[in-house]
């Protein structure tokens, strides 16, 4: 702790008050959390009574590794460092009876939810439009994140939202019937459980006697409720956050939760971390100047001891192809002149589609690069298929899993059969699997269809029993051979190489499951628990850590949060891109400004801002306006390149005219 600055040290040692640490970009917030965990343990709080929560598995892993370096092995035993959702899953697994669930809860991902919603619309009495199912899915998720139950949604809904609110209620009933929960439920259900069962809440408050929360500005209303319940009236917590880096409003994040703490905890202490250990003074001056245009409940100003540094460059380009060519050229030139590594450079953008021209330019110049946020391992269809089989083996009430694999590979169980099976199951309020074996189904389906369904259900039950009583992974290997899955991949892949790659993914998955099972043997985790656990993991993060190496990083501004690079290029700094058109139309410029702030504060030594006067969109070249944010930066700290075509006054006027035009179109 000798290396902590006075504010960091105060944050570590404040344990007798609820504490909000306002941690600016690059101010050492993770260090404060890890040092505080060690301090609490050294002051006599056993590790098993401490929980630290964050938002990604990667952040949780890094935090745990850093805490372990500060402690003896025995001191850290029982410490909980996890994501919010992992904690929620743990609560649900241990308290499932109180919520009326069976053991072996199934987790629905977005694809499973969409399948169920489509099914409910197709087979139910709802008049919802099946083509708008993704909108309904988003609305239901928003309600859950805002702590709005189906009952509240129905009573508060406008006339337009009544149909969706009733669909939400039906969706919730069906999820429970399938003994399933979605990711939003992993927070919502524990909150409802604690509110209705004070004795269970007290049990968990005794388990978690001190709570630390990282990235607190990213919490939604339901997560805030969970923190408040676990921390109790005494407020045994430290939350660390930065309202200037709240960039997830689209998924329910509420930077207002920082201010809410002052209302809910009169004894709250606020400590600001304003010394930045990442960037030069000039980068911070520009970032401070920009974010000062947003309203603030808590004022703070980043500063640095790392020297003032170079001006930020602003580059103008005739079009997006020239932009990509020029920036790739800048990277080559800078690296040649100054040395260093390709990994020193990052190209940041508002939307994934912006990376393509840069990828091409980097490839053509033989520059290694890495695109963050590429396809997740769990998004591959072959991984979803095998996981769906495993989910069905451990929980026959998992309708989404059954619907995914009942004809993968083909079993001659057609859509008409499934439609009638679904209608029958809905009428009887039972799962699809249970409906397959009911005598009443014979009144609705021909004998051949009944026989095929019975053959399938028999095979599932036999395999499930073998998995439970025999050599689990030998049985899994055998069933993959039994269904001729590799032949199915060959039939349905464009090339032999693609089929082989998919087969390798499947075997990688099985090997990975085996490793998890070997690790978890001491705690005797069942296959169902392992599967639920891996649905909360992001394998992609592990892949990225292994693959990134000495490569130029390409990523969205959202993905860049928490990272830092010596040299940063922010591209597409234009109206309708940054700020994004959607947020211009909904008057949410503050979030876009925070995104720009996050981008600038990723830079350690140099930061280049780039915009185009023309850009190709939907096959046509359109004129572009430089972003209004460029006019909010201090002129004396910028160095403009190729700025001959527009003066700041003209940029401002045209920006205002463009906004006025948009407003008139909307009205």
KOLTOR-781821 format. One line per 2 residues: number of its first residue (from 1); their letters; for each residue z, y, x of C-alpha. Coordinates in Angstrom, 2 decimals, padded with zeros to 5 digits. Layout:
% residues N
NUM> A> Z:Y:X  ... .
END
This chain:
% residues 667
1> XX> 000.00:000.00:000.00  000.23:002.28:003.08 .
3> XX> -003.49:003.02:002.74  -003.26:004.26:-000.87 .
5> XX> -003.55:007.98:-001.55  -000.63:009.69:-003.40 .
7> XX> -002.24:009.35:-006.86  -003.13:005.69:-006.31 .
9> XX> 000.42:004.98:-005.09  001.93:006.70:-008.14 .
11> XX> -000.30:004.60:-010.42  000.83:001.39:-008.69 .
13> XX> 004.54:002.24:-008.86  004.67:003.54:-012.46 .
15> XX> 005.95:000.53:-014.41  008.52:001.99:-016.81 .
17> XX> 006.00:004.00:-018.88  002.75:003.13:-020.66 .
19> XX> 000.15:004.33:-018.14  -003.40:005.64:-018.39 .
21> XX> -005.19:005.91:-015.04  -008.23:008.17:-015.29 .
23> XX> -010.30:006.76:-012.44  -013.45:008.65:-011.51 .
25> XX> -016.49:006.90:-010.04  -015.78:005.43:-006.59 .
27> XX> -012.07:006.37:-006.70  -010.69:002.88:-005.92 .
29> XX> -009.64:001.77:-009.40  -009.96:-001.98:-008.71 .
31> XX> -007.75:-001.53:-005.68  -005.12:000.17:-007.83 .
33> XX> -005.15:-002.72:-010.34  -004.95:-005.44:-007.69 .
35> XX> -002.22:-003.63:-005.72  -000.29:-003.09:-008.96 .
37> XX> -000.42:-006.80:-009.82  000.96:-007.60:-006.35 .
39> XX> 003.62:-004.87:-006.72  004.76:-006.20:-010.12 .
41> XX> 005.12:-009.72:-008.69  006.98:-008.46:-005.62 .
43> XX> 009.30:-006.45:-007.92  010.27:-009.66:-009.74 .
45> XX> 007.81:-010.16:-012.62  006.51:-013.76:-012.29 .
47> XX> 002.70:-013.93:-012.10  002.56:-016.14:-015.21 .
49> XX> 003.76:-013.18:-017.32  001.01:-010.82:-016.11 .
51> XX> -002.49:-010.57:-017.57  -005.38:-008.43:-016.31 .
53> XX> -008.39:-008.04:-018.59  -011.90:-006.85:-017.85 .
55> XX> -015.39:-007.21:-019.31  -017.39:-009.52:-017.04 .
57> XX> -016.71:-012.82:-015.34  -017.91:-011.29:-012.08 .
59> XX> -015.34:-008.47:-012.27  -012.58:-010.96:-013.16 .
61> XX> -013.50:-013.24:-010.23  -013.56:-010.35:-007.75 .
63> XX> -010.22:-009.04:-009.02  -008.56:-012.45:-008.73 .
65> XX> -009.93:-012.94:-005.19  -008.57:-009.54:-004.11 .
67> XX> -005.13:-010.22:-005.65  -004.94:-013.61:-003.91 .
69> XX> -005.43:-011.89:-000.53  -002.35:-009.75:-001.23 .
71> XX> -000.04:-012.63:-002.20  001.28:-015.93:-000.91 .
73> XX> -000.33:-018.86:-002.68  002.81:-019.72:-004.67 .
75> XX> 003.33:-016.11:-005.82  000.08:-015.94:-007.80 .
77> XX> 000.60:-019.16:-009.75  -000.08:-018.69:-013.46 .
79> XX> -001.59:-015.20:-013.14  -004.16:-014.55:-015.87 .
81> XX> -007.20:-012.53:-014.79  -009.97:-012.92:-017.35 .
83> XX> -012.37:-011.24:-019.73  -011.19:-010.11:-023.16 .
85> XX> -013.25:-012.90:-024.73  -011.76:-015.63:-022.50 .
87> XX> -008.27:-014.52:-023.54  -009.36:-014.51:-027.20 .
89> XX> -010.77:-018.03:-026.89  -007.53:-019.22:-025.30 .
91> XX> -005.48:-017.72:-028.16  -007.74:-019.33:-030.80 .
93> XX> -007.61:-022.74:-029.09  -003.81:-022.69:-028.98 .
95> XX> -003.29:-021.21:-032.48  -006.21:-022.76:-034.40 .
97> XX> -003.94:-024.38:-037.01  -002.43:-021.04:-038.05 .
99> XX> -005.96:-019.74:-038.69  -006.98:-022.85:-040.65 .
101> XX> -009.36:-024.19:-037.97  -009.61:-027.66:-036.51 .
103> XX> -009.37:-028.30:-032.76  -012.64:-028.12:-030.83 .
105> XX> -013.81:-024.74:-032.11  -017.58:-024.19:-031.72 .
107> XX> -018.95:-020.92:-030.32  -022.07:-019.42:-031.89 .
109> XX> -024.33:-017.32:-029.67  -026.80:-014.74:-031.02 .
111> XX> -029.53:-017.32:-031.61  -027.12:-019.56:-033.55 .
113> XX> -026.03:-016.58:-035.67  -029.63:-015.65:-036.48 .
115> XX> -030.37:-019.27:-037.47  -027.37:-019.34:-039.81 .
117> XX> -028.21:-015.94:-041.34  -031.82:-016.98:-041.95 .
119> XX> -030.54:-020.18:-043.54  -028.14:-018.31:-045.81 .
121> XX> -030.86:-015.89:-046.91  -033.41:-018.68:-047.46 .
123> XX> -031.03:-020.93:-049.38  -028.50:-018.53:-050.86 .
125> XX> -028.46:-016.16:-053.76  -028.72:-013.15:-051.43 .
127> XX> -031.61:-010.78:-051.99  -031.62:-009.77:-048.32 .
129> XX> -034.95:-009.60:-046.54  -035.29:-012.53:-044.11 .
131> XX> -037.47:-010.39:-041.82  -034.58:-007.95:-041.33 .
133> XX> -032.18:-010.63:-040.12  -031.71:-009.00:-036.68 .
135> XX> -030.65:-005.73:-038.35  -028.10:-007.65:-040.46 .
137> XX> -026.81:-009.46:-037.37  -026.29:-006.13:-035.57 .
139> XX> -024.53:-004.60:-038.60  -022.16:-007.58:-038.93 .
141> XX> -021.37:-007.35:-035.21  -020.74:-003.59:-035.53 .
143> XX> -018.35:-004.20:-038.42  -016.39:-006.78:-036.43 .
145> XX> -016.19:-004.47:-033.39  -014.96:-001.65:-035.64 .
147> XX> -012.25:-003.97:-037.07  -013.85:-004.09:-040.52 .
149> XX> -013.33:-007.41:-042.31  -015.77:-008.68:-044.97 .
151> XX> -013.39:-007.54:-047.72  -013.27:-004.00:-046.31 .
153> XX> -017.01:-003.97:-045.73  -017.62:-004.85:-049.40 .
155> XX> -015.13:-002.30:-050.75  -016.39:000.53:-048.46 .
157> XX> -020.11:-000.27:-048.44  -022.65:002.18:-049.81 .
159> XX> -025.10:000.90:-052.40  -027.62:000.24:-049.62 .
161> XX> -025.11:-001.81:-047.59  -023.69:-003.90:-050.44 .
163> XX> -026.16:-006.76:-049.85  -025.37:-006.90:-046.13 .
165> XX> -021.61:-006.75:-046.82  -021.85:-009.76:-049.15 .
167> XX> -024.01:-011.57:-046.58  -021.26:-010.83:-044.02 .
169> XX> -018.69:-012.45:-046.33  -020.93:-015.49:-046.87 .
171> XX> -021.63:-015.71:-043.13  -017.88:-015.64:-042.38 .
173> XX> -017.16:-018.40:-044.94  -019.90:-020.59:-043.48 .
175> XX> -018.74:-020.05:-039.90  -015.27:-021.21:-040.88 .
177> XX> -016.72:-024.21:-042.76  -018.57:-025.18:-039.57 .
179> XX> -015.32:-024.73:-037.57  -017.12:-022.07:-035.55 .
181> XX> -016.67:-018.52:-034.32  -019.03:-016.00:-032.79 .
183> XX> -018.24:-013.85:-029.72  -017.01:-010.91:-031.81 .
185> XX> -014.59:-013.27:-033.58  -012.91:-014.03:-030.26 .
187> XX> -011.32:-010.57:-030.52  -011.23:-010.07:-034.30 .
189> XX> -009.55:-013.39:-035.21  -006.64:-013.06:-032.72 .
191> XX> -005.97:-009.53:-034.04  -005.91:-010.78:-037.65 .
193> XX> -003.75:-013.74:-036.56  -001.18:-011.47:-034.85 .
195> XX> -001.07:-009.04:-037.77  -000.32:-011.81:-040.27 .
197> XX> 002.01:-013.90:-038.07  004.72:-011.83:-036.32 .
199> XX> 006.29:-014.96:-034.80  003.01:-015.96:-033.11 .
201> XX> 002.56:-012.38:-031.87  006.08:-012.44:-030.41 .
203> XX> 005.28:-015.71:-028.64  002.20:-014.13:-026.98 .
205> XX> 004.10:-010.92:-026.14  006.59:-013.13:-024.28 .
207> XX> 003.71:-014.88:-022.51  002.11:-011.56:-021.51 .
209> XX> 004.91:-009.23:-020.46  002.69:-006.81:-018.57 .
211> XX> -000.94:-006.07:-019.41  -003.56:-004.38:-017.22 .
213> XX> -006.98:-003.40:-018.57  -009.97:-002.42:-016.44 .
215> XX> -012.94:-000.33:-017.71  -010.81:000.77:-020.66 .
217> XX> -013.46:003.28:-021.81  -015.63:000.28:-022.78 .
219> XX> -013.15:-001.11:-025.32  -014.10:-001.10:-028.99 .
221> XX> -011.72:-000.51:-031.91  -010.88:-004.23:-032.29 .
223> XX> -010.16:-004.64:-028.57  -007.89:-001.59:-028.76 .
225> XX> -005.96:-003.29:-031.60  -005.56:-006.43:-029.46 .
227> XX> -004.23:-004.41:-026.50  -001.85:-002.49:-028.76 .
229> XX> -000.47:-005.66:-030.35  000.04:-007.49:-027.06 .
231> XX> 001.59:-004.47:-025.32  004.09:-003.96:-028.15 .
233> XX> 006.01:-000.80:-028.99  007.27:-000.39:-025.43 .
235> XX> 003.71:-000.13:-024.14  004.03:-002.49:-021.18 .
237> XX> 000.56:-001.72:-019.87  -001.65:000.06:-017.40 .
239> XX> -005.17:000.85:-018.55  -007.77:002.17:-016.14 .
241> XX> -010.87:003.98:-017.36  -013.25:006.91:-017.09 .
243> XX> -014.59:008.61:-020.23  -017.49:009.96:-018.14 .
245> XX> -018.70:006.40:-017.56  -018.59:005.24:-021.18 .
247> XX> -022.18:004.05:-021.70  -021.86:001.23:-024.23 .
249> XX> -021.64:003.00:-027.61  -024.49:000.76:-028.82 .
251> XX> -022.16:-002.22:-028.60  -019.14:-000.48:-030.11 .
253> XX> -017.40:001.04:-027.06  -015.12:003.93:-028.00 .
255> XX> -014.25:006.39:-025.21  -012.01:007.95:-027.90 .
257> XX> -009.63:005.02:-027.25  -008.44:006.94:-024.16 .
259> XX> -007.31:009.86:-026.31  -005.91:007.52:-028.98 .
261> XX> -003.33:006.24:-026.48  -001.67:009.67:-026.41 .
263> XX> -001.27:009.56:-030.18  000.09:006.00:-030.25 .
265> XX> 002.37:006.21:-027.19  004.46:009.37:-026.90 .
267> XX> 005.77:008.24:-023.49  002.27:007.77:-022.05 .
269> XX> 001.81:008.95:-018.46  -001.64:010.02:-017.27 .
271> XX> -002.59:009.84:-013.58  -006.00:011.04:-012.39 .
273> XX> -007.85:009.47:-009.46  -010.27:012.17:-008.33 .
275> XX> -010.82:011.38:-004.65  -014.14:009.57:-004.31 .
277> XX> -014.59:007.13:-001.41  -018.29:006.50:-002.02 .
279> XX> -020.48:009.61:-002.08  -021.11:012.82:-000.16 .
281> XX> -019.65:016.06:-001.50  -023.03:017.37:-002.62 .
283> XX> -023.79:014.28:-004.74  -020.38:014.70:-006.41 .
285> XX> -020.90:018.44:-006.91  -024.20:017.75:-008.74 .
287> XX> -022.63:014.94:-010.81  -019.62:017.11:-011.75 .
289> XX> -021.96:019.96:-012.72  -023.97:017.66:-015.01 .
291> XX> -021.05:015.96:-016.76  -019.28:019.31:-017.33 .
293> XX> -021.78:019.78:-020.18  -019.98:017.02:-022.13 .
295> XX> -016.74:017.81:-024.01  -013.60:016.33:-022.39 .
297> XX> -010.13:015.44:-023.61  -009.07:014.97:-019.97 .
299> XX> -010.56:017.24:-017.31  -011.16:015.82:-013.85 .
301> XX> -013.30:016.72:-010.85  -014.41:014.26:-008.18 .
303> XX> -014.16:015.28:-004.53  -014.85:013.56:-001.23 .
305> XX> -013.93:013.69:002.47  -017.28:012.17:003.47 .
307> XX> -019.06:015.43:004.34  -021.25:017.65:002.15 .
309> XX> -024.53:015.78:002.71  -028.20:016.42:001.98 .
311> XX> -029.62:018.12:-001.14  -030.71:015.82:-003.96 .
313> XX> -034.49:015.55:-004.05  -036.47:016.01:-007.27 .
315> XX> -039.98:014.57:-007.18  -042.74:015.29:-009.68 .
317> XX> -045.73:012.95:-010.10  -049.01:013.16:-011.97 .
319> XX> -048.47:009.74:-013.60  -046.31:006.61:-013.48 .
321> XX> -048.63:004.71:-011.13  -048.44:007.52:-008.56 .
323> XX> -044.65:007.63:-009.11  -044.33:003.94:-008.19 .
325> XX> -046.69:004.24:-005.19  -044.90:007.34:-003.88 .
327> XX> -041.38:005.93:-004.19  -042.34:002.65:-002.50 .
329> XX> -043.90:004.79:000.26  -040.65:006.82:000.51 .
331> XX> -038.63:003.63:001.00  -041.00:002.35:003.72 .
333> XX> -040.94:005.72:005.51  -037.16:006.17:005.24 .
335> XX> -036.40:002.67:006.48  -038.84:003.06:009.41 .
337> XX> -037.29:006.40:010.36  -033.60:005.55:009.91 .
339> XX> -033.44:001.75:010.25  -030.97:-000.08:008.02 .
341> XX> -031.66:-002.78:005.44  -033.78:-003.11:002.31 .
343> XX> -030.52:-003.73:000.43  -029.58:-000.09:001.15 .
345> XX> -032.10:001.03:-001.52  -031.88:000.90:-005.30 .
347> XX> -034.40:001.95:-007.95  -032.63:002.70:-011.24 .
349> XX> -034.26:003.20:-014.63  -033.41:003.59:-018.33 .
351> XX> -035.36:000.57:-019.66  -036.41:-002.80:-018.18 .
353> XX> -040.11:-002.12:-018.85  -040.06:000.62:-016.19 .
355> XX> -039.69:-001.90:-013.35  -043.17:-003.45:-013.54 .
357> XX> -045.18:-000.90:-011.55  -042.46:-000.78:-008.88 .
359> XX> -042.42:-004.58:-008.61  -046.18:-004.53:-008.07 .
361> XX> -045.93:-001.77:-005.43  -043.15:-003.57:-003.57 .
363> XX> -045.03:-006.91:-003.67  -048.23:-005.30:-002.37 .
365> XX> -046.29:-003.90:000.59  -044.46:-007.18:001.27 .
367> XX> -041.09:-005.57:000.57  -038.48:-008.05:-000.71 .
369> XX> -036.87:-006.97:-003.99  -034.50:-008.29:-006.61 .
371> XX> -034.64:-007.46:-010.32  -031.17:-007.46:-011.86 .
373> XX> -030.90:-008.61:-015.47  -033.70:-011.18:-015.43 .
375> XX> -033.54:-014.17:-017.81  -030.09:-015.71:-018.15 .
377> XX> -029.79:-019.43:-017.45  -028.50:-019.91:-021.01 .
379> XX> -031.60:-018.24:-022.45  -033.88:-021.09:-021.33 .
381> XX> -034.86:-023.27:-024.28  -034.19:-026.54:-022.42 .
383> XX> -030.61:-025.43:-021.64  -030.07:-024.42:-025.26 .
385> XX> -031.41:-027.82:-026.40  -029.09:-029.93:-024.23 .
387> XX> -026.07:-027.74:-024.97  -026.85:-028.03:-028.68 .
389> XX> -026.81:-031.85:-028.39  -023.48:-031.73:-026.56 .
391> XX> -022.06:-029.29:-029.12  -023.05:-031.65:-031.93 .
393> XX> -021.49:-034.64:-030.17  -018.13:-032.83:-029.94 .
395> XX> -018.31:-031.13:-033.36  -020.47:-032.66:-036.10 .
397> XX> -019.83:-029.62:-038.32  -021.86:-027.42:-035.95 .
399> XX> -024.83:-026.66:-038.21  -026.59:-024.39:-035.72 .
401> XX> -026.61:-027.15:-033.11  -027.90:-029.70:-035.62 .
403> XX> -030.70:-027.43:-036.81  -031.79:-026.78:-033.23 .
405> XX> -032.11:-030.41:-032.12  -032.75:-032.52:-035.20 .
407> XX> -036.49:-032.35:-034.42  -036.26:-031.82:-030.65 .
409> XX> -037.89:-034.19:-029.76  -039.64:-034.87:-033.08 .
411> XX> -037.97:-037.31:-035.51  -040.28:-036.81:-038.50 .
413> XX> -037.57:-034.90:-040.35  -039.69:-032.11:-041.79 .
415> XX> -038.84:-028.58:-042.97  -038.88:-029.64:-046.64 .
417> XX> -036.24:-032.29:-045.92  -034.12:-029.78:-044.05 .
419> XX> -034.48:-027.17:-046.78  -033.27:-029.62:-049.44 .
421> XX> -030.50:-030.85:-047.16  -029.40:-027.23:-046.58 .
423> XX> -029.40:-026.41:-050.31  -027.36:-029.54:-051.05 .
425> XX> -024.86:-028.79:-048.25  -024.48:-025.18:-049.47 .
427> XX> -023.86:-026.31:-053.05  -021.24:-028.77:-051.86 .
429> XX> -019.75:-026.34:-049.27  -019.97:-028.98:-046.54 .
431> XX> -021.74:-029.16:-043.20  -025.32:-030.40:-042.90 .
433> XX> -024.14:-033.45:-040.93  -021.59:-034.42:-043.59 .
435> XX> -024.25:-033.93:-046.31  -026.55:-036.44:-044.58 .
437> XX> -024.17:-039.29:-045.47  -023.37:-038.32:-049.08 .
439> XX> -024.58:-040.52:-051.89  -025.48:-037.45:-053.96 .
441> XX> -028.21:-036.54:-051.49  -030.30:-039.48:-052.76 .
443> XX> -030.91:-037.47:-055.95  -032.68:-034.77:-053.91 .
445> XX> -034.61:-036.60:-051.18  -036.97:-039.61:-051.01 .
447> XX> -035.68:-042.86:-049.51  -037.65:-042.49:-046.24 .
449> XX> -036.09:-039.11:-045.54  -032.62:-040.47:-046.30 .
451> XX> -033.20:-043.36:-043.87  -034.28:-041.00:-041.08 .
453> XX> -031.25:-038.77:-041.62  -028.90:-041.78:-041.66 .
455> XX> -030.46:-043.17:-038.47  -029.97:-039.79:-036.76 .
457> XX> -026.33:-039.37:-037.89  -025.48:-042.97:-036.85 .
459> XX> -026.89:-042.32:-033.39  -024.95:-039.04:-033.06 .
461> XX> -021.64:-040.69:-034.05  -022.19:-043.66:-031.71 .
463> XX> -023.05:-041.40:-028.78  -020.10:-039.09:-029.54 .
465> XX> -017.72:-042.07:-029.50  -019.13:-043.32:-026.17 .
467> XX> -018.72:-039.81:-024.68  -015.08:-039.74:-025.76 .
469> XX> -014.13:-043.28:-024.74  -016.50:-044.15:-021.88 .
471> XX> -017.93:-042.56:-018.75  -018.80:-039.16:-020.25 .
473> XX> -021.51:-038.15:-017.81  -023.12:-041.59:-017.62 .
475> XX> -023.45:-041.42:-021.42  -024.94:-037.91:-021.20 .
477> XX> -027.49:-039.05:-018.59  -028.35:-042.04:-020.79 .
479> XX> -028.87:-040.02:-024.01  -031.30:-037.66:-022.21 .
481> XX> -033.34:-040.72:-021.19  -032.93:-042.24:-024.67 .
483> XX> -034.55:-039.29:-026.47  -037.38:-039.12:-023.87 .
485> XX> -036.57:-035.48:-023.25  -038.65:-035.26:-020.06 .
487> XX> -041.71:-036.52:-021.96  -041.02:-033.87:-024.62 .
489> XX> -040.91:-031.19:-021.90  -044.23:-032.44:-020.50 .
491> XX> -045.83:-032.27:-023.95  -044.57:-028.77:-024.65 .
493> XX> -045.01:-027.04:-021.26  -048.12:-025.16:-020.24 .
495> XX> -048.22:-026.77:-016.80  -046.76:-029.79:-015.02 .
497> XX> -044.90:-027.42:-012.66  -043.26:-025.68:-015.66 .
499> XX> -042.17:-029.05:-017.10  -040.67:-030.07:-013.76 .
501> XX> -038.84:-026.76:-013.45  -037.36:-027.22:-016.94 .
503> XX> -036.29:-030.80:-016.15  -034.60:-029.55:-012.96 .
505> XX> -032.72:-026.92:-015.03  -031.41:-029.68:-017.29 .
507> XX> -030.12:-031.73:-014.37  -028.65:-028.61:-012.76 .
509> XX> -026.75:-028.02:-016.00  -025.37:-031.59:-016.06 .
511> XX> -024.34:-031.37:-012.39  -022.65:-028.07:-013.08 .
513> XX> -020.75:-029.52:-016.06  -019.61:-032.37:-013.82 .
515> XX> -018.26:-029.88:-011.26  -016.35:-028.01:-013.98 .
517> XX> -014.92:-031.31:-015.30  -013.82:-032.33:-011.79 .
519> XX> -012.15:-028.93:-011.29  -010.41:-029.06:-014.67 .
521> XX> -009.21:-032.69:-014.43  -005.61:-031.64:-013.83 .
523> XX> -005.52:-029.85:-017.17  -007.35:-032.72:-018.96 .
525> XX> -009.96:-030.52:-020.56  -012.17:-032.27:-023.11 .
527> XX> -015.95:-031.91:-023.13  -015.67:-029.58:-026.16 .
529> XX> -013.39:-027.22:-024.24  -015.69:-027.25:-021.20 .
531> XX> -018.71:-026.44:-023.39  -016.89:-023.57:-025.12 .
533> XX> -015.82:-022.29:-021.72  -019.32:-022.25:-020.26 .
535> XX> -020.70:-020.38:-023.27  -018.45:-017.52:-022.15 .
537> XX> -019.77:-017.60:-018.61  -022.77:-015.83:-017.19 .
539> XX> -024.33:-018.14:-014.63  -026.84:-015.42:-013.86 .
541> XX> -024.13:-013.38:-012.15  -023.52:-016.27:-009.72 .
543> XX> -027.25:-016.63:-009.09  -027.58:-012.92:-008.38 .
545> XX> -024.77:-012.95:-005.85  -026.46:-015.81:-004.00 .
547> XX> -029.99:-014.42:-004.23  -029.68:-010.65:-003.78 .
549> XX> -029.57:-010.67:000.07  -031.58:-008.08:002.01 .
551> XX> -033.74:-006.85:-000.86  -034.42:-003.59:-002.66 .
553> XX> -032.47:-003.64:-005.95  -034.23:-002.80:-009.22 .
555> XX> -031.99:-002.43:-012.26  -031.23:-000.47:-015.40 .
557> XX> -028.66:002.31:-015.33  -026.42:000.16:-017.53 .
559> XX> -026.58:-002.73:-015.03  -025.85:-000.41:-012.09 .
561> XX> -022.35:000.56:-013.30  -019.73:-000.47:-010.77 .
563> XX> -022.27:-000.78:-007.92  -023.10:001.53:-005.01 .
565> XX> -026.05:001.96:-002.63  -026.65:004.25:000.35 .
567> XX> -029.99:005.46:-001.13  -030.70:005.72:-004.87 .
569> XX> -033.93:006.56:-006.69  -033.52:007.52:-010.36 .
571> XX> -036.95:007.26:-012.00  -038.39:008.46:-015.30 .
573> XX> -036.11:011.50:-015.62  -038.02:012.72:-018.66 .
575> XX> -037.38:013.68:-022.26  -037.59:010.57:-024.51 .
577> XX> -036.75:008.31:-021.55  -033.56:009.88:-020.15 .
579> XX> -032.37:011.14:-022.59  -033.81:008.28:-024.63 .
581> XX> -035.71:009.12:-027.80  -033.32:007.10:-030.02 .
583> XX> -030.32:009.09:-028.81  -032.20:012.39:-029.12 .
585> XX> -032.96:011.56:-032.76  -029.35:010.52:-033.49 .
587> XX> -027.96:013.54:-031.59  -026.13:011.35:-029.06 .
589> XX> -027.11:013.26:-025.93  -023.58:012.94:-024.50 .
591> XX> -023.98:009.19:-023.91  -027.36:009.78:-022.22 .
593> XX> -025.76:012.42:-019.98  -023.06:009.90:-019.04 .
595> XX> -025.83:007.43:-018.12  -027.44:010.02:-015.82 .
597> XX> -023.99:010.70:-014.33  -023.45:006.99:-013.68 .
599> XX> -026.86:006.84:-011.96  -026.18:009.80:-009.65 .
601> XX> -022.70:008.53:-008.72  -024.12:005.18:-007.52 .
603> XX> -025.53:007.03:-004.48  -023.56:007.15:-001.25 .
605> XX> -025.82:009.22:001.04  -029.06:010.25:-000.70 .
607> XX> -030.18:010.55:-004.30  -033.77:011.15:-005.43 .
609> XX> -034.65:012.06:-009.04  -038.23:011.38:-010.15 .
611> XX> -040.30:012.35:-013.20  -043.96:012.24:-014.28 .
613> XX> -046.06:014.86:-016.05  -048.11:012.07:-017.69 .
615> XX> -047.19:008.47:-018.49  -049.10:005.54:-019.98 .
617> XX> -047.59:004.42:-023.30  -049.05:001.78:-025.59 .
619> XX> -052.33:001.91:-023.67  -052.70:005.71:-023.92 .
621> XX> -051.81:008.44:-021.45  -049.26:010.88:-022.92 .
623> XX> -047.92:014.18:-021.57  -044.26:014.10:-020.53 .
625> XX> -041.54:016.75:-020.44  -039.07:016.78:-017.52 .
627> XX> -035.58:015.83:-018.70  -033.27:018.60:-019.91 .
629> XX> -030.70:017.16:-017.50  -032.68:018.53:-014.53 .
631> XX> -031.96:022.04:-015.85  -028.24:021.24:-015.92 .
633> XX> -028.07:020.55:-012.18  -027.10:023.28:-009.69 .
635> XX> -030.36:024.67:-008.29  -028.92:025.36:-004.83 .
637> XX> -028.20:021.63:-004.33  -031.71:020.42:-005.22 .
639> XX> -034.82:020.13:-003.11  -037.97:020.07:-005.27 .
641> XX> -041.17:018.28:-004.23  -044.58:018.87:-005.89 .
643> XX> -043.04:021.28:-008.36  -046.07:023.54:-008.56 .
645> XX> -046.99:022.71:-012.15  -043.88:023.87:-014.08 .
647> XX> -041.26:026.56:-013.49  -037.64:025.97:-014.68 .
649> XX> -038.14:028.57:-017.46  -041.24:026.79:-018.74 .
651> XX> -039.49:023.41:-018.51  -036.57:024.79:-020.55 .
653> XX> -038.83:026.40:-023.16  -040.98:023.29:-023.51 .
655> XX> -037.88:021.11:-023.72  -036.53:023.30:-026.55 .
657> XX> -039.91:023.33:-028.30  -040.11:019.54:-028.04 .
659> XX> -036.62:019.14:-029.50  -037.38:021.61:-032.31 .
661> XX> -040.56:019.70:-033.08  -038.66:016.41:-033.21 .
663> XX> -036.02:017.92:-035.52  -038.66:019.30:-037.90 .
665> XX> -040.41:015.89:-037.98  -037.10:014.19:-038.82 .
667> X> -036.24:016.69:-041.55 .
END
